[in-house]
């Protein structure tokens, strides 16, 4: 393989088992991309700063490298190697995360597409006018990069919830998220921040509330942020951001779906929109809604 052969990267914890391995070549053919090669970069959850800096340096030095999508490591890439990027978009700077990388010559450009990605995915299942009609709230389990993006989008939605409760086991992540909201000028009265057992917060949420697993549990590591048997609110919308893995949280919701009238969504739509938006930035494309719909249809054959 020539050093100038085009290729795209994927930074995660277990990239080999992602469906994108089979989807990307099909999308590359549909979109006439200059490559159908996807290079996986696996980093453990506790990877040191040096691992991120080495990865960024290799991306920058490789003439054939076009860019990469980053999943679990969005915040850590910013923290450890953000100074190695020549340019960062507005949300990357505001939230301190990098969800995709593109290149201009040998310069790295960092993007944070998650608010757009999260919004597109939520529009797929969130009924129009849901929060105004029901008085429902949001319980977001996880205050990392995905939690930041989702709560940001919900606060700017034309039908915002009256309250968003953000829950995490790590006080530092909660304080970081609080800072993101404050720097963005979001109304402080809309948010609650909890370093606590998530189960009582889910049990106490009003009927129809949106409960989100943005912790990575069930994919990057086994388990669920909720103890077995925790009841979801009646008629809740339950969103598991993962589509593969042990998916314990998803199984808990599905077990209660009929009894409690739940709407249960996995992370497949989030996966589709995340990758299509990254490809848009990396290969400088414009994707219409019809084309994204076609990409989703193509991806279904490997689901």
URRAKA-V514903 format. One record per residue. N is the residue number from 1. RES is the residue in three letters. PHI is phi in whole degrees, 0 to 359 (* if undefined). Layout:
n=N res=RES phi=PHI
n=N res=RES phi=PHI
This chain:
n=1 res=UNK phi=*
n=2 res=UNK phi=293
n=3 res=UNK phi=298
n=4 res=UNK phi=266
n=5 res=UNK phi=296
n=6 res=UNK phi=292
n=7 res=UNK phi=200
n=8 res=UNK phi=240
n=9 res=UNK phi=250
n=10 res=UNK phi=216
n=11 res=UNK phi=256
n=12 res=UNK phi=202
n=13 res=UNK phi=258
n=14 res=UNK phi=218
n=15 res=UNK phi=290
n=16 res=UNK phi=296
n=17 res=UNK phi=263
n=18 res=UNK phi=285
n=19 res=UNK phi=297
n=20 res=UNK phi=298
n=21 res=UNK phi=301
n=22 res=UNK phi=268
n=23 res=UNK phi=281
n=24 res=UNK phi=303
n=25 res=UNK phi=300
n=26 res=UNK phi=291
n=27 res=UNK phi=294
n=28 res=UNK phi=301
n=29 res=UNK phi=293
n=30 res=UNK phi=297
n=31 res=UNK phi=265
n=32 res=UNK phi=56
n=33 res=UNK phi=288
n=34 res=UNK phi=284
n=35 res=UNK phi=207
n=36 res=UNK phi=241
n=37 res=UNK phi=264
n=38 res=UNK phi=242
n=39 res=UNK phi=257
n=40 res=UNK phi=273
n=41 res=UNK phi=235
n=42 res=UNK phi=267
n=43 res=UNK phi=234
n=44 res=UNK phi=291
n=45 res=UNK phi=298
n=46 res=UNK phi=256
n=47 res=UNK phi=299
n=48 res=UNK phi=285
n=49 res=UNK phi=306
n=50 res=UNK phi=300
n=51 res=UNK phi=293
n=52 res=UNK phi=290
n=53 res=UNK phi=292
n=54 res=UNK phi=296
n=55 res=UNK phi=297
n=56 res=UNK phi=298
n=57 res=UNK phi=296
n=58 res=UNK phi=293
n=59 res=UNK phi=301
n=60 res=UNK phi=293
n=61 res=UNK phi=277
n=62 res=UNK phi=275
n=63 res=UNK phi=293
n=64 res=UNK phi=271
n=65 res=UNK phi=282
n=66 res=UNK phi=262
n=67 res=UNK phi=152
n=68 res=UNK phi=205
n=69 res=UNK phi=262
n=70 res=UNK phi=242
n=71 res=UNK phi=259
n=72 res=UNK phi=299
n=73 res=UNK phi=262
n=74 res=UNK phi=303
n=75 res=UNK phi=289
n=76 res=UNK phi=295
n=77 res=UNK phi=297
n=78 res=UNK phi=296
n=79 res=UNK phi=297
n=80 res=UNK phi=272
n=81 res=UNK phi=222
n=82 res=UNK phi=302
n=83 res=UNK phi=288
n=84 res=UNK phi=270
n=85 res=UNK phi=264
n=86 res=UNK phi=286
n=87 res=UNK phi=209
n=88 res=UNK phi=226
n=89 res=UNK phi=285
n=90 res=UNK phi=301
n=91 res=UNK phi=288
n=92 res=UNK phi=299
n=93 res=UNK phi=291
n=94 res=UNK phi=292
n=95 res=UNK phi=261
n=96 res=UNK phi=64
n=97 res=UNK phi=208
n=98 res=UNK phi=230
n=99 res=UNK phi=258
n=100 res=UNK phi=206
n=101 res=UNK phi=235
n=102 res=UNK phi=237
n=103 res=UNK phi=232
n=104 res=UNK phi=233
n=105 res=UNK phi=66
n=106 res=UNK phi=254
n=107 res=UNK phi=260
n=108 res=UNK phi=268
n=109 res=UNK phi=243
n=110 res=UNK phi=258
n=111 res=UNK phi=238
n=112 res=UNK phi=236
n=113 res=UNK phi=270
n=114 res=UNK phi=301
n=115 res=UNK phi=301
n=116 res=UNK phi=294
n=117 res=UNK phi=300
n=118 res=UNK phi=298
n=119 res=UNK phi=297
n=120 res=UNK phi=299
n=121 res=UNK phi=292
n=122 res=UNK phi=292
n=123 res=UNK phi=300
n=124 res=UNK phi=293
n=125 res=UNK phi=229
n=126 res=UNK phi=277
n=127 res=UNK phi=299
n=128 res=UNK phi=299
n=129 res=UNK phi=73
n=130 res=UNK phi=301
n=131 res=UNK phi=289
n=132 res=UNK phi=294
n=133 res=UNK phi=285
n=134 res=UNK phi=254
n=135 res=UNK phi=71
n=136 res=UNK phi=290
n=137 res=UNK phi=242
n=138 res=UNK phi=234
n=139 res=UNK phi=242
n=140 res=UNK phi=257
n=141 res=UNK phi=272
n=142 res=UNK phi=117
n=143 res=UNK phi=243
n=144 res=UNK phi=274
n=145 res=UNK phi=298
n=146 res=UNK phi=294
n=147 res=UNK phi=299
n=148 res=UNK phi=300
n=149 res=UNK phi=294
n=150 res=UNK phi=294
n=151 res=UNK phi=293
n=152 res=UNK phi=299
n=153 res=UNK phi=295
n=154 res=UNK phi=298
n=155 res=UNK phi=293
n=156 res=UNK phi=262
n=157 res=UNK phi=294
n=158 res=UNK phi=288
n=159 res=UNK phi=230
n=160 res=UNK phi=285
n=161 res=UNK phi=290
n=162 res=UNK phi=287
n=163 res=UNK phi=210
n=164 res=UNK phi=235
n=165 res=UNK phi=260
n=166 res=UNK phi=255
n=167 res=UNK phi=235
n=168 res=UNK phi=206
n=169 res=UNK phi=277
n=170 res=UNK phi=254
n=171 res=UNK phi=302
n=172 res=UNK phi=295
n=173 res=UNK phi=293
n=174 res=UNK phi=297
n=175 res=UNK phi=294
n=176 res=UNK phi=296
n=177 res=UNK phi=295
n=178 res=UNK phi=302
n=179 res=UNK phi=294
n=180 res=UNK phi=300
n=181 res=UNK phi=297
n=182 res=UNK phi=294
n=183 res=UNK phi=296
n=184 res=UNK phi=278
n=185 res=UNK phi=71
n=186 res=UNK phi=284
n=187 res=UNK phi=295
n=188 res=UNK phi=297
n=189 res=UNK phi=292
n=190 res=UNK phi=284
n=191 res=UNK phi=251
n=192 res=UNK phi=238
n=193 res=UNK phi=235
n=194 res=UNK phi=228
n=195 res=UNK phi=252
n=196 res=UNK phi=200
n=197 res=UNK phi=297
n=198 res=UNK phi=287
n=199 res=UNK phi=302
n=200 res=UNK phi=298
n=201 res=UNK phi=293
n=202 res=UNK phi=290
n=203 res=UNK phi=299
n=204 res=UNK phi=274
n=205 res=UNK phi=294
n=206 res=UNK phi=297
n=207 res=UNK phi=305
n=208 res=UNK phi=83
n=209 res=UNK phi=294
n=210 res=UNK phi=264
n=211 res=UNK phi=244
n=212 res=UNK phi=239
n=213 res=UNK phi=262
n=214 res=UNK phi=248
n=215 res=UNK phi=272
n=216 res=UNK phi=88
n=217 res=UNK phi=293
n=218 res=UNK phi=98
n=219 res=UNK phi=226
n=220 res=UNK phi=290
n=221 res=UNK phi=210
n=222 res=UNK phi=289
n=223 res=UNK phi=113
n=224 res=UNK phi=226
n=225 res=UNK phi=288
n=226 res=UNK phi=245
n=227 res=UNK phi=297
n=228 res=UNK phi=304
n=229 res=UNK phi=88
n=230 res=UNK phi=296
n=231 res=UNK phi=281
n=232 res=UNK phi=280
n=233 res=UNK phi=301
n=234 res=UNK phi=304
n=235 res=UNK phi=58
n=236 res=UNK phi=291
n=237 res=UNK phi=262
n=238 res=UNK phi=245
n=239 res=UNK phi=240
n=240 res=UNK phi=266
n=241 res=UNK phi=288
n=242 res=UNK phi=268
n=243 res=UNK phi=239
n=244 res=UNK phi=221
n=245 res=UNK phi=118
n=246 res=UNK phi=286
n=247 res=UNK phi=52
n=248 res=UNK phi=296
n=249 res=UNK phi=299
n=250 res=UNK phi=298
n=251 res=UNK phi=296
n=252 res=UNK phi=299
n=253 res=UNK phi=293
n=254 res=UNK phi=296
n=255 res=UNK phi=294
n=256 res=UNK phi=257
n=257 res=UNK phi=303
n=258 res=UNK phi=287
n=259 res=UNK phi=298
n=260 res=UNK phi=251
n=261 res=UNK phi=67
n=262 res=UNK phi=277
n=263 res=UNK phi=258
n=264 res=UNK phi=242
n=265 res=UNK phi=238
n=266 res=UNK phi=264
n=267 res=UNK phi=266
n=268 res=UNK phi=297
n=269 res=UNK phi=297
n=270 res=UNK phi=299
n=271 res=UNK phi=300
n=272 res=UNK phi=299
n=273 res=UNK phi=292
n=274 res=UNK phi=298
n=275 res=UNK phi=290
n=276 res=UNK phi=295
n=277 res=UNK phi=290
n=278 res=UNK phi=296
n=279 res=UNK phi=298
n=280 res=UNK phi=303
n=281 res=UNK phi=289
n=282 res=UNK phi=289
n=283 res=UNK phi=254
n=284 res=UNK phi=55
n=285 res=UNK phi=250
n=286 res=UNK phi=243
n=287 res=UNK phi=252
n=288 res=UNK phi=282
n=289 res=UNK phi=305
n=290 res=UNK phi=295
n=291 res=UNK phi=288
n=292 res=UNK phi=297
n=293 res=UNK phi=299
n=294 res=UNK phi=293
n=295 res=UNK phi=297
n=296 res=UNK phi=296
n=297 res=UNK phi=298
n=298 res=UNK phi=298
n=299 res=UNK phi=293
n=300 res=UNK phi=301
n=301 res=UNK phi=291
n=302 res=UNK phi=251
n=303 res=UNK phi=293
